[in-house]
Amino acid sequence: MIGFLIQSPLEYYAEKTPGHPAMSCDGVEISYAELNQRSNQLANTLIDNGAQRQDRVGIFMHKSLELGAAIYGILKAGCIFVPLDPFMPADRLSFIVKDCGIRHIISSNALSDTLIPINEEHSLHVYGIDTDIKINQTSWLEVAQQPDRSPDLPVIDQEVGYIMYTSGSTGVPKVMMHTHHGSITYARWGVEHVGLKPGDRVASHAPLHFDLSIFDFFSTAQAGATVVLVPEAVTRFPASWTKTIESERISVVFTVPHTLITMHEQGAMEQRDLSSLRWILYGGEPFPPEKLRRLMLVLDGVRFTNVYGPAEAPSCTCYDVPLPADGSNEPIPIGIVSRNSTDIIVDDNDEDCTIG
């Protein structure tokens, strides 16, 4: 497997297969070499503007090819990336910016107005915008003027690579910190379990602030494969989603049962050529067995894996699902723990369970 840091695979494949597509979005691709170059330029820009090692840097953007440069550029600068939902309310965004001590944010012109009140309160440096608003800003054109060599900062795998926040549905959002080591361990499990190869095209359906996206980006990079970003507008319409799988020749999808059910029931699936699709992973909620059975019959030959795991830990359990029996209501098992992880099963009294 490639390297001990999240950004190591990008650097490896930029040398080994520089012209191979690293990412695709709306039919436009970017190669490993170009993504590595843009990431280096952003890293050098962040450092020149005072970003320090292990500073938290926000990513507040919609799906685009610049998203990859943001992720890897922040990591190459020795910093921690913090995904921020582009649809979140301003008060929640302000809370996270303050709670996490964010001073630098990667964004876009489309979201710049949202940042105006946040900037007045927290004094930010925003990258990726070129507007007339009074914000300390650096455009992508200015980033492109920076040296394209890697800063080569000394980073160890036990350092934090990214921070995610819980939904906050039960109170104040909580921080989840993930190290390079934990993320790479999870990414390697994904490569091995699904058998990812450079020719795979992996859909990035979940937004970056959902933990499903970590498989999409980092397992794919470990294999030198291609991440296909699925724009938010596409994910809202099941027929557009299945059309994207067809047109982008997507081979691996990791999503939630609700999305798969609506794709089957409303996505004109039988009218598409989905022969490129070979593996579907799902998680986040139970999949009703009868609905799963109907989907598996339509996608004959595609393998299905039930994945379960808390967002707080970069590990999971998984179970490769056989075709459920007709009329079965038996819950789908969550399987066994992923590689390099230890599971402890306790009873209602928090005592270790015995066999059986």
PLY file of the C-alpha trace (Angstrom):
ply
format ascii 1.0
element vertex 356
property float x
property float y
property float z
element edge 355
property int vertex1
property int vertex2
end_header
0.00 0.00 0.00
1.06 3.57 -0.63
2.59 5.76 2.09
1.71 6.65 5.65
0.14 10.08 5.09
-3.19 10.87 3.46
-1.48 12.80 0.67
1.17 10.12 -0.02
-0.82 8.27 -2.73
-1.37 11.49 -4.68
2.36 12.17 -4.73
3.14 8.54 -5.63
0.76 8.32 -8.58
1.71 11.81 -9.80
5.09 10.21 -10.48
3.99 6.69 -11.48
0.89 7.43 -13.61
0.94 11.24 -14.07
-1.61 11.33 -16.89
-4.18 9.02 -15.30
-7.36 10.84 -14.19
-7.45 11.41 -10.44
-10.84 13.13 -10.43
-13.79 13.74 -12.72
-16.68 16.20 -12.35
-19.37 17.02 -14.91
-17.38 15.20 -17.57
-14.16 17.17 -16.95
-11.13 15.30 -15.62
-7.94 16.26 -13.84
-4.84 14.04 -13.85
-2.81 12.94 -10.85
0.09 15.16 -11.95
-2.12 18.24 -12.34
-3.94 17.65 -9.05
-0.59 17.26 -7.29
0.68 20.48 -8.86
-2.41 22.49 -7.87
-2.27 21.06 -4.34
1.37 22.09 -3.97
0.54 25.61 -5.14
-2.28 25.93 -2.62
-0.05 24.55 0.16
2.62 27.14 -0.60
-0.05 29.88 -0.71
-1.39 28.88 2.71
2.10 28.87 4.20
2.91 32.28 2.69
-0.27 33.65 4.28
0.68 32.48 7.75
-0.94 29.05 8.04
0.94 27.10 10.70
1.38 23.37 11.16
-1.82 21.76 12.49
-3.88 24.91 11.89
-7.49 24.11 11.05
-8.46 25.17 7.51
-12.10 25.12 6.42
-13.37 23.70 3.10
-16.61 25.52 2.32
-17.46 24.59 -1.26
-19.75 22.66 -3.54
-18.56 19.63 -5.49
-15.91 20.71 -8.02
-12.43 19.72 -9.17
-11.03 22.41 -6.85
-12.25 20.28 -3.94
-9.36 17.86 -4.48
-6.80 20.66 -4.54
-8.31 22.01 -1.32
-8.08 18.69 0.54
-4.53 17.83 -0.49
-3.23 21.40 -0.45
-4.27 21.81 3.19
-2.64 18.50 4.13
0.57 19.33 2.25
0.77 22.60 4.21
0.85 20.48 7.37
-2.63 21.68 8.31
-5.95 20.01 9.16
-8.90 20.23 6.79
-12.37 20.84 8.20
-15.28 20.08 5.81
-18.07 22.65 6.11
-21.51 21.93 4.67
-22.15 24.58 1.96
-25.87 24.42 2.86
-25.46 24.92 6.61
-27.10 27.90 8.37
-24.84 30.88 9.02
-25.05 30.52 12.81
-23.83 26.92 12.66
-21.01 27.91 10.33
-20.02 30.71 12.70
-20.06 28.29 15.63
-17.73 25.82 13.90
-15.36 28.56 12.71
-15.07 29.84 16.28
-15.02 26.43 17.98
-12.32 25.11 15.65
-10.28 28.30 15.50
-10.47 28.49 11.71
-8.63 31.46 10.16
-8.29 30.18 6.59
-11.16 28.90 4.40
-11.16 27.48 0.86
-14.39 28.50 -0.88
-15.86 29.84 -4.13
-17.53 32.97 -5.51
-20.92 31.26 -5.26
-20.61 31.11 -1.46
-18.75 34.36 -0.82
-21.83 36.29 0.35
-22.39 33.72 3.11
-18.91 34.42 4.42
-19.34 38.20 4.77
-20.97 38.16 8.25
-18.71 35.29 9.34
-15.65 37.31 8.30
-16.84 40.38 10.22
-16.90 38.29 13.38
-13.84 36.09 12.89
-11.50 37.85 10.36
-10.84 35.15 7.78
-8.53 34.68 4.82
-10.61 33.15 2.02
-9.05 31.29 -0.92
-10.70 30.47 -4.24
-12.78 33.64 -4.59
-12.32 36.73 -6.74
-15.00 39.25 -5.79
-15.50 42.90 -4.87
-16.56 42.11 -1.30
-14.34 43.32 1.52
-12.76 40.03 2.55
-9.07 39.16 2.70
-9.03 36.90 -0.36
-6.77 34.98 -2.72
-8.09 33.80 -6.09
-7.26 30.49 -7.77
-5.43 32.56 -10.43
-3.15 33.95 -7.72
-2.69 30.46 -6.25
-1.55 29.28 -9.70
1.34 31.77 -9.57
2.91 29.94 -6.63
5.73 27.37 -6.99
4.38 23.90 -7.80
6.91 22.00 -5.71
5.80 20.31 -2.50
6.63 22.14 0.75
7.83 18.74 2.08
6.98 19.60 5.67
7.78 17.02 8.34
4.40 15.45 9.16
3.95 12.25 11.16
1.08 9.81 10.76
-0.18 10.32 14.32
-0.98 13.97 13.61
-4.57 14.98 12.90
-5.40 15.14 9.19
-9.04 16.22 9.26
-11.81 17.18 11.66
-15.52 16.48 11.21
-18.47 17.69 13.25
-21.52 15.71 14.30
-24.92 16.92 13.14
-25.64 18.51 16.48
-29.19 17.16 16.35
-29.09 16.29 20.04
-27.39 19.50 21.15
-24.13 21.28 20.36
-22.13 19.73 17.47
-19.19 17.64 18.68
-15.72 17.40 17.18
-14.37 14.21 15.64
-10.59 14.29 15.04
-8.95 11.80 12.68
-5.25 11.12 12.26
-3.39 10.33 9.07
-2.75 6.83 10.42
-6.40 6.09 11.14
-7.56 7.40 7.78
-4.93 5.48 5.81
-5.78 2.29 7.71
-9.43 2.69 6.74
-8.50 3.56 3.14
-6.38 0.42 2.85
-9.27 -1.70 4.10
-11.43 -0.23 1.35
-8.88 -1.05 -1.35
-8.43 -4.62 -0.17
-12.08 -5.45 0.48
-13.41 -4.09 -2.79
-10.29 -4.94 -4.79
-9.89 -1.42 -6.15
-7.69 -1.07 -9.25
-6.48 1.96 -11.25
-9.25 1.39 -13.79
-12.02 1.79 -11.21
-14.15 4.91 -11.21
-15.53 5.51 -7.71
-18.56 7.74 -7.21
-18.28 10.46 -4.58
-21.97 10.80 -3.78
-21.79 11.86 -0.13
-20.78 15.43 0.74
-17.29 15.87 2.14
-18.58 16.49 5.69
-20.09 12.95 5.74
-17.68 10.17 6.69
-18.70 8.07 3.66
-16.67 10.50 1.53
-13.41 9.34 3.15
-13.69 6.00 1.34
-14.49 7.82 -1.91
-11.40 10.03 -1.84
-8.74 8.13 0.06
-9.41 4.48 -0.80
-9.61 5.53 -4.45
-6.32 7.39 -4.22
-4.62 4.39 -2.58
-5.46 2.38 -5.70
-4.53 5.12 -8.18
-8.14 5.06 -9.42
-10.51 7.91 -10.34
-12.93 9.75 -8.03
-16.08 10.82 -9.88
-17.67 13.75 -8.05
-21.45 13.62 -8.22
-22.76 17.23 -8.10
-25.43 18.05 -5.52
-27.96 18.83 -8.25
-27.56 15.32 -9.66
-28.03 13.56 -6.33
-31.46 15.18 -5.89
-32.88 13.44 -8.95
-32.69 9.62 -9.12
-32.85 9.56 -12.94
-29.91 11.98 -13.15
-27.99 9.80 -10.68
-28.39 6.63 -12.73
-27.58 8.56 -15.91
-24.32 9.72 -14.29
-23.39 6.12 -13.39
-23.93 5.24 -17.05
-22.16 8.23 -18.64
-19.21 8.28 -16.21
-18.83 4.48 -16.33
-18.83 4.32 -12.52
-17.75 0.96 -11.11
-18.03 1.44 -7.31
-20.64 3.32 -5.27
-20.77 3.88 -1.50
-24.03 5.48 -0.39
-27.08 5.06 1.85
-30.07 2.71 1.37
-32.53 5.58 0.84
-30.56 6.74 -2.20
-30.39 3.24 -3.65
-34.11 2.66 -3.11
-35.08 5.90 -4.89
-32.63 5.10 -7.70
-34.36 1.76 -8.19
-37.93 3.03 -7.88
-37.59 6.38 -9.70
-34.28 6.33 -11.55
-35.24 4.54 -14.79
-32.59 2.00 -13.87
-33.79 -0.64 -16.32
-33.27 1.82 -19.19
-29.61 2.46 -18.38
-26.46 0.63 -19.33
-25.02 0.04 -15.86
-22.65 -2.72 -16.92
-19.67 -0.79 -15.54
-21.05 -1.10 -11.99
-19.47 -3.97 -10.04
-19.76 -3.12 -6.32
-22.17 -1.20 -4.10
-21.42 -0.45 -0.46
-24.15 1.01 1.70
-24.43 2.19 5.30
-25.95 4.75 7.61
-29.27 2.93 8.07
-30.75 -0.58 7.74
-31.73 -1.73 4.26
-35.19 -3.40 4.20
-34.41 -6.94 2.95
-37.22 -7.11 0.37
-36.24 -3.78 -1.18
-32.61 -4.89 -1.23
-33.61 -8.17 -2.90
-35.46 -6.32 -5.68
-32.48 -4.06 -6.30
-30.03 -6.98 -6.36
-32.19 -8.80 -8.92
-32.08 -5.74 -11.20
-28.32 -5.33 -10.73
-27.49 -8.99 -11.23
-23.74 -9.55 -10.90
-23.10 -6.48 -8.74
-21.74 -7.25 -5.27
-23.30 -5.59 -2.22
-21.69 -4.86 1.15
-23.43 -3.66 4.31
-21.07 -1.29 6.15
-21.60 -0.17 9.73
-19.48 2.15 11.82
-19.60 5.35 13.85
-18.25 8.51 12.26
-16.11 8.98 15.39
-13.81 6.11 14.37
-12.11 5.52 10.99
-13.03 1.83 11.02
-16.14 -0.22 10.43
-17.73 -3.63 10.31
-18.79 -5.03 6.96
-20.84 -7.89 5.57
-20.97 -9.02 1.94
-24.67 -9.59 1.37
-26.05 -12.66 -0.43
-29.41 -12.37 -2.19
-32.08 -12.24 0.57
-34.78 -14.91 0.37
-38.08 -13.86 -1.18
-40.31 -12.39 1.54
-37.53 -12.42 4.14
-37.63 -9.86 6.94
-34.45 -11.06 8.61
-32.19 -8.09 9.39
-28.97 -7.90 7.37
-25.95 -8.61 9.64
-23.36 -5.89 10.14
-20.52 -8.40 9.73
-17.03 -8.35 11.16
-14.62 -5.55 12.01
-12.36 -4.09 9.30
-8.60 -4.70 9.13
-6.26 -3.37 11.83
-9.19 -2.72 14.17
-10.21 -4.38 17.42
-13.80 -4.91 18.47
-15.00 -5.28 22.07
-18.53 -6.60 22.52
-20.16 -5.79 25.86
-23.48 -6.55 27.49
-25.94 -4.16 29.14
-23.63 -3.90 32.16
-20.58 -3.01 30.02
-19.06 -6.41 30.77
-17.29 -8.37 28.03
-19.63 -10.82 26.36
-18.63 -14.47 26.26
-18.86 -16.60 23.11
-22.53 -17.26 22.31
0 1
1 2
2 3
3 4
4 5
5 6
6 7
7 8
8 9
9 10
10 11
11 12
12 13
13 14
14 15
15 16
16 17
17 18
18 19
19 20
20 21
21 22
22 23
23 24
24 25
25 26
26 27
27 28
28 29
29 30
30 31
31 32
32 33
33 34
34 35
35 36
36 37
37 38
38 39
39 40
40 41
41 42
42 43
43 44
44 45
45 46
46 47
47 48
48 49
49 50
50 51
51 52
52 53
53 54
54 55
55 56
56 57
57 58
58 59
59 60
60 61
61 62
62 63
63 64
64 65
65 66
66 67
67 68
68 69
69 70
70 71
71 72
72 73
73 74
74 75
75 76
76 77
77 78
78 79
79 80
80 81
81 82
82 83
83 84
84 85
85 86
86 87
87 88
88 89
89 90
90 91
91 92
92 93
93 94
94 95
95 96
96 97
97 98
98 99
99 100
100 101
101 102
102 103
103 104
104 105
105 106
106 107
107 108
108 109
109 110
110 111
111 112
112 113
113 114
114 115
115 116
116 117
117 118
118 119
119 120
120 121
121 122
122 123
123 124
124 125
125 126
126 127
127 128
128 129
129 130
130 131
131 132
132 133
133 134
134 135
135 136
136 137
137 138
138 139
139 140
140 141
141 142
142 143
143 144
144 145
145 146
146 147
147 148
148 149
149 150
150 151
151 152
152 153
153 154
154 155
155 156
156 157
157 158
158 159
159 160
160 161
161 162
162 163
163 164
164 165
165 166
166 167
167 168
168 169
169 170
170 171
171 172
172 173
173 174
174 175
175 176
176 177
177 178
178 179
179 180
180 181
181 182
182 183
183 184
184 185
185 186
186 187
187 188
188 189
189 190
190 191
191 192
192 193
193 194
194 195
195 196
196 197
197 198
198 199
199 200
200 201
201 202
202 203
203 204
204 205
205 206
206 207
207 208
208 209
209 210
210 211
211 212
212 213
213 214
214 215
215 216
216 217
217 218
218 219
219 220
220 221
221 222
222 223
223 224
224 225
225 226
226 227
227 228
228 229
229 230
230 231
231 232
232 233
233 234
234 235
235 236
236 237
237 238
238 239
239 240
240 241
241 242
242 243
243 244
244 245
245 246
246 247
247 248
248 249
249 250
250 251
251 252
252 253
253 254
254 255
255 256
256 257
257 258
258 259
259 260
260 261
261 262
262 263
263 264
264 265
265 266
266 267
267 268
268 269
269 270
270 271
271 272
272 273
273 274
274 275
275 276
276 277
277 278
278 279
279 280
280 281
281 282
282 283
283 284
284 285
285 286
286 287
287 288
288 289
289 290
290 291
291 292
292 293
293 294
294 295
295 296
296 297
297 298
298 299
299 300
300 301
301 302
302 303
303 304
304 305
305 306
306 307
307 308
308 309
309 310
310 311
311 312
312 313
313 314
314 315
315 316
316 317
317 318
318 319
319 320
320 321
321 322
322 323
323 324
324 325
325 326
326 327
327 328
328 329
329 330
330 331
331 332
332 333
333 334
334 335
335 336
336 337
337 338
338 339
339 340
340 341
341 342
342 343
343 344
344 345
345 346
346 347
347 348
348 349
349 350
350 351
351 352
352 353
353 354
354 355
